């Protein structure tokens, strides 16, 4: 008894199609990761620069580079919308947000919104949460310099940022911000105690009786 050969042409064509599609996905993924690393590197450099007193114009140049790299992620996402939900894109948006907020605070400017940065909602909220720790560092630096007025202003800003972060009450699967909320609460409490102690000590030294 003879058996006819089972045709595999359609299966082979589908495998070729699948491999091509997956290669495209891999290319997009690699491109996104590359640009994400650039954003993270420049953003980290900006934040360190702020704490080291690097001139604002030099940091503005770095921020332009970081935003440019993030813009390339947005270009990729225009053709592949799923990219914006990838860990690389979210991390890049989060780091860009933090750098933008810290730089604005250092320059005494208003805080930029998510729309102007082009970041996703979760990235913006996570970036705000991370910024609270950086504002503490700025607050402590001001205290060491004897500028308690600025320390109190920064503490007030920390409280406002904390209130914004605590408005988020969503499942971890949507935005994993709970650990950052807990950390922010601890950071705020410590900073409030530090500033209160410094202000009280100054008042006592001015009026020892």
N, C-alpha and C positions, 0 to 999 in steps of 0.2 A: 504494500500500500504506500503510495507516495503522498507526501504532504507539501502543499504549496508554501513557499517561503513567506514568512510574516513580514510585511512591509515596515520599514523603520524610517522612511524618508521624513515623514512629518515629525517624528520624535527627534531626529537628528537636527532638523531645522529649528525646532523649539529649543533644543539644548544650545545651539549657536546663538539664538535670540536671547536666551536667558543669560548666557555668559557675557554677551555684549552689554546687556542691561546692567548686570552686576559690576562689570568693569567700569561702567559709567558712574555707578553709585560710589565705587571705591575711589575714583578720581575726584568726585565731588567731596567725599569725606576727607581725603588727604589735603585737598585745597583748603577746606574749612579749618582743619586742624592747624595747617601752616599759618594761616592768617590769624587764627585764635592765639597762637603762641606769640605772634608779633604784637598783638594788642596787649596781652598779659605782660609781656616784657616791658613795653613802653609805659604801660600804666603803673607798673611797679616802680619804674625809674622815676616817674613823675611824683609819686607819693614820697619816695625816699628823698627826692630833691626838695620837696616842700619842707620836710623836717630838717634838712641840712641848710636851708636858707638859700637855695639856688635861685637866681633871678627869675622873675615871672616870665620874662620874654623867652628865655631858654626853655622853660617848662612848657610854654605855649606852643613852641615848635614841636616838642615831643608829643604834646597832646594832639596836634594836627596830624602827626604821623600815625598815632594810635587810632584816631578817628578815621583816617584814610584806610587803614587796614581793615577796620570794622566795616567801612563802606563796601569793601570788596566782598566781605561775607554777605552783606545785604544784596549785592549784585548776584552772587551765587544763589541766594535764596529766592531771588525774583524768578528764576527758572526752576528751582527745586525748593518749594516752600517748606518741605519737611526739615530742611537744614536748621531753621530757626528754633526747632525743638531739640536739636542735638546738644549734647553736653558741651561741646566745643563752642558753639555759638552762644549758649547761655552764659558760660564762664567768661567769654570775651565781653559780652554785654555787661555782666556784673562788674568786671574789673574796670571797664571803661567808665561806668557810672561812678564807681568809687573814686577813680582818679579825677573825674570832672568835678565831683562834689568837693573833694579835698582842695583842689586847685582854686575853685571858686571861693571857698572859705578863706584860704590863705590870702586871696586878693581882695577880700571884703565885698565880693559880688553876690548877687542873688543866685540861689541854687538852680541849675538847669533842670528842665523836666525831661521825662522819658522821650517825648516826641522830638525834641531838639537833638537828642542823642541817637534816636532811631533804634533804641533797645526794646526788647520784649518786656512785658509786665513783670514777670518773675525775676528777670535780670535786674531791673531797676529796683525792685523791693529788696532783693538780696544785697545789692550794692549799697543801699541806704543803711542796712543793718551793719555791714562791714565798716562803713564810714564812722560809725559811733566810736569804735576803738581808736581810729586815727584822730578824731577830735579830742579824745582824752589825752593823747600824746601832745597835741598842740596846747591843750589846757595846762598840762604839767610844765611844758616849756615856758609858758607865760608866767606861771607861778615862780619858776626858778629865776626869771628875769625881773621879778618884782612887780609885774603888771597884773595885779589882782582884778582890776576892772575888766580886762580882756578875759581873764580866767572865768569870771562870773558870766560874761557874755557867752563864752563857749559852752559853759555848763548849761545855760539856758537853751542853747542851740541843741545840745545833746539830748535834753529832755524833749524838745520838739521832735527830733528825729526818732527818738525812742517811742513817742506816742504814735508816730506814723507807722512804725514797724509793728507795734502791738495791735494795730487795726486788722492785721492779717490773721484770719482764723480759718484756714483752709487745710484740707488733707495733705499729708506729706507727699503723696503722689503728684499733687498739683504744684506745690512749692515747698521744698524741704527747709523751711525757715525757722522751725521751732528751736533747734539748737542755737541759732544765731540770736533769737529773741531772749533765750535764757542767758547767753553770754552778755548781751547788751544790757540786760537788767543788772547783772553783777558789776559790769564796767561802770554803769551810771551810778550805782550805789557807792562804789569806791571813790569815784570822782567827786560826788557830792560831799562825801566825808572829808576828802582832801581839801577841797575848796573852803568848806565851812571852817575847818581847823585853821587854815592859812588866814582867812579873813578875821577870825576871832583873835588869833595871835597878833595880827597887825593892830587891831583895835586896842588890845591890851597893852601893847608896847607903846602906843600913842597916848594911852590914858592908864598908866599903871595903877592909879588909885581907884 
